[in-house]
């Protein structure tokens, strides 16, 4: 009896379910769509997340540039003299005395193939030609070879442009490096730190001069290792890291209150994001280069830079670095839309500090609006960076 009664109810429940589905589901969809629309409208009206600290590799040339840097949110910048120091202080920016680059008794050595490439992309065979003609030919060659200006190569062979980085491994007892740091740090009284740059290898892998090769051989013997690509990469990485950290340590020993800001450049191909091994106060690691990088790479590199910033040293701060160029030539010109997308991706990936070079391109018309939106005081009713800072 109970079984027959239950069977009789099944069609009734089925019909009721169909009626509920017919009336309820459309109403549910309306509610969900309305909620999504409201959320989208709310998100669109909310101000975007912003960077709270911005390091620029630009220069304060006069009152106007200082004001413009301040308006777009620059907080940390280099100064070359007392006038620039005063401008930095007036507009609330932290001043640094300049940039330390490696020192050594001679330039780094590359393989014969790398040396030929270096000579070609830098037009070493074009001596005597008019500058305009020479520069046009160099641009042509760099475009042809897909040169990336010290960033991660896209071609099978690339080297850094024009600069022959000194062999810092041959600077015995850091005699030349210490002397350079002393000179830079004494230029302007009252600065609060120093920038580091160009500490890397001209071929992005290592230096092959007699001293470096002898040091590598001694390294293998001491540790009982075979000559493999893995061990060579570790040797040159550790040599690079040791030099950086020793130089940072020297700055701190002479100027305990100084902050050391470094950009990891040129790239070290075996480990592009080795910067978390450095004890700089602020370590800029490239997350978006002068040439287009896809959002997946920008997001991944930002997360490593930020999330692994204190993996080796407590208090070290990882700073996402963005390359920006506005001058035509073989170096790609980044537009405002691309920059906007990059900054949004970095913010969404956990970045809250930023480092930019070329610094003076940050205040170019149109570009300045992007930085004002995500770093500075915002945009006024006429669509220009606000003047109320």
FENSUL-V307756 format. One record per residue. N is the residue number from 0. RES is the residue in one small letter. PSI is psi in degrees with one decimal (999 if undefined). Layout:
# FENSUL-V307756
n-><N N>
res-><RES RES>
psi-><PSI PSI>
This chain:
# FENSUL-V307756
n-><0 1 2 3 4 5 6 7 8 9 10 11 12 13 14 15 16 17 18 19 20 21 22 23 24 25 26 27 28 29 30 31 32 33 34 35 36 37 38 39 40 41 42 43 44 45 46 47 48 49 50 51 52 53 54 55 56 57 58 59 60 61 62 63 64 65 66 67 68 69 70 71 72 73 74 75 76 77 78 79 80 81 82 83 84 85 86 87 88 89 90 91 92 93 94 95 96 97 98 99 100 101 102 103 104 105 106 107 108 109 110 111 112 113 114 115 116 117 118 119 120 121 122 123 124 125 126 127 128 129 130 131 132 133 134 135 136 137 138 139 140 141 142 143 144 145 146 147 148 149 150 151 152 153 154 155 156 157 158 159 160 161 162 163 164 165 166 167 168 169 170 171 172 173 174 175 176 177 178 179 180 181 182 183 184 185 186 187 188 189 190 191 192 193 194 195 196 197 198 199 200 201 202 203 204 205 206 207 208 209 210 211 212 213 214 215 216 217 218 219 220 221 222 223 224 225 226 227 228 229 230 231 232 233 234 235 236 237 238 239 240 241 242 243 244 245 246 247 248 249 250 251 252 253 254 255 256 257 258 259 260 261 262 263 264 265 266 267 268 269 270 271 272 273 274 275 276 277 278 279 280 281 282 283 284 285 286 287 288 289 290 291 292 293 294 295 296 297 298 299 300 301 302 303 304 305 306 307 308 309 310 311 312 313 314 315 316 317 318 319 320 321 322 323 324 325 326 327 328 329 330 331 332 333 334 335 336 337 338 339 340 341 342 343 344 345 346 347 348 349 350 351 352 353 354 355 356 357 358 359 360 361 362 363 364 365 366 367 368 369 370 371 372 373 374 375 376 377 378 379 380 381 382 383 384 385 386 387 388>
res-><x x x x x x x x x x x x x x x x x x x x x x x x x x x x x x x x x x x x x x x x x x x x x x x x x x x x x x x x x x x x x x x x x x x x x x x x x x x x x x x x x x x x x x x x x x x x x x x x x x x x x x x x x x x x x x x x x x x x x x x x x x x x x x x x x x x x x x x x x x x x x x x x x x x x x x x x x x x x x x x x x x x x x x x x x x x x x x x x x x x x x x x x x x x x x x x x x x x x x x x x x x x x x x x x x x x x x x x x x x x x x x x x x x x x x x x x x x x x x x x x x x x x x x x x x x x x x x x x x x x x x x x x x x x x x x x x x x x x x x x x x x x x x x x x x x x x x x x x x x x x x x x x x x x x x x x x x x x x x x x x x x x x x x x x x x x x x x x x x x x x x x x x x x x x x x x x x x x x x x x x x x x x x x x x x x x x x x x x x x x x x x x x x x x x x>
psi-><-51.4 -39.0 -44.2 -36.8 -41.3 -42.7 -36.1 -30.7 -22.9 -48.7 -36.8 -46.0 -36.6 -44.0 -42.0 -40.9 -42.5 -41.6 -40.6 -42.5 -42.6 -37.9 -33.9 -44.3 -46.1 -40.0 -39.7 -42.7 -40.4 -44.2 -45.0 -43.6 -39.3 -41.8 -42.0 -41.2 -43.5 -40.3 -41.8 -41.2 -39.3 -43.1 -38.2 -31.2 -18.4 141.3 144.7 156.8 147.8 155.7 138.5 -5.9 134.8 119.2 125.6 140.3 24.2 -172.5 144.4 93.7 -27.7 -177.6 -41.0 -46.3 -36.8 -44.6 -41.9 -39.6 -42.5 -41.8 -33.2 4.7 8.4 130.4 -22.4 130.1 157.1 150.6 149.8 -11.0 178.9 -33.0 -44.6 -34.8 -44.7 -39.1 -42.4 -45.8 -41.2 -37.6 19.4 27.3 144.5 124.9 141.0 150.4 -12.0 -161.3 126.2 130.3 160.1 154.8 149.4 162.5 -15.3 167.8 162.2 151.5 140.0 176.9 163.9 -37.9 -41.4 -37.8 -41.1 -41.6 -44.7 -45.6 -37.8 -50.7 -14.8 4.4 40.2 -14.4 4.5 16.5 138.9 -15.9 154.5 146.5 -44.4 -42.0 -42.1 -45.8 -37.8 -40.4 -39.1 -43.4 -43.8 -44.5 -39.5 -37.4 -42.5 -40.7 4.0 44.6 140.8 18.8 43.3 -4.3 -176.6 122.7 152.9 -10.9 164.4 -25.6 127.4 154.6 171.6 156.0 138.4 -47.0 127.8 102.8 131.7 151.2 92.7 -21.2 -17.4 5.5 86.6 127.0 18.5 30.6 -48.3 -37.2 -43.7 -41.6 -40.7 -44.5 -42.1 -42.2 -43.6 -44.3 -14.8 2.6 -48.2 117.0 130.7 -0.3 168.5 11.0 -169.9 148.2 149.7 142.3 165.7 25.7 97.6 -162.3 139.8 -27.8 8.0 11.5 -46.7 175.3 134.2 30.0 168.3 -40.9 -42.2 -39.9 -37.3 -40.3 -38.0 -41.8 -42.9 -37.3 -45.8 -43.1 -46.5 -38.3 -1.9 42.0 156.1 159.0 93.0 164.8 -39.1 -48.3 -34.6 -43.3 -41.4 -38.8 -50.4 -31.9 -47.4 -32.6 -40.3 -47.3 -43.4 -44.2 -47.5 -50.3 -34.5 -37.8 -39.0 -43.9 -36.8 -41.9 -45.6 -33.6 -31.6 -29.8 79.5 -27.2 -6.1 144.7 137.1 123.5 126.0 144.2 123.5 101.6 142.2 172.9 147.8 103.6 -41.4 -23.5 78.7 -33.6 55.6 0.2 -24.0 -7.5 -4.7 147.4 29.1 151.3 -40.2 117.1 107.8 122.1 134.5 121.6 -12.8 115.2 -176.9 -27.2 160.0 129.5 145.1 159.9 -33.1 -44.3 -43.4 -43.9 -46.1 -46.6 -35.9 -44.9 -41.9 -44.8 -42.3 -46.5 -21.8 19.2 -34.1 31.2 -35.0 -31.0 121.7 132.0 -13.2 142.7 122.0 131.2 119.6 129.3 137.2 130.0 134.6 125.1 136.8 7.0 125.7 152.6 -150.7 -9.5 121.3 140.3 115.1 130.3 171.6 -37.7 -41.7 -45.7 -44.2 -46.3 -40.7 -45.9 -38.8 -42.8 -42.0 -45.0 -44.0 -19.0 5.7 -1.2 132.2 -1.4 162.4 147.5 136.1 138.5 134.2 127.4 -42.2 -16.4 -14.5 -26.8 15.1 144.3 134.3 -50.2 -39.1 -30.9 -36.7 -46.9 -37.3 -35.2 -43.1 -9.4 -35.0 -143.6 2.6 -172.3 139.1 -175.9 -19.2 6.1 20.0 155.9 132.9 152.6 11.6 32.3 999>
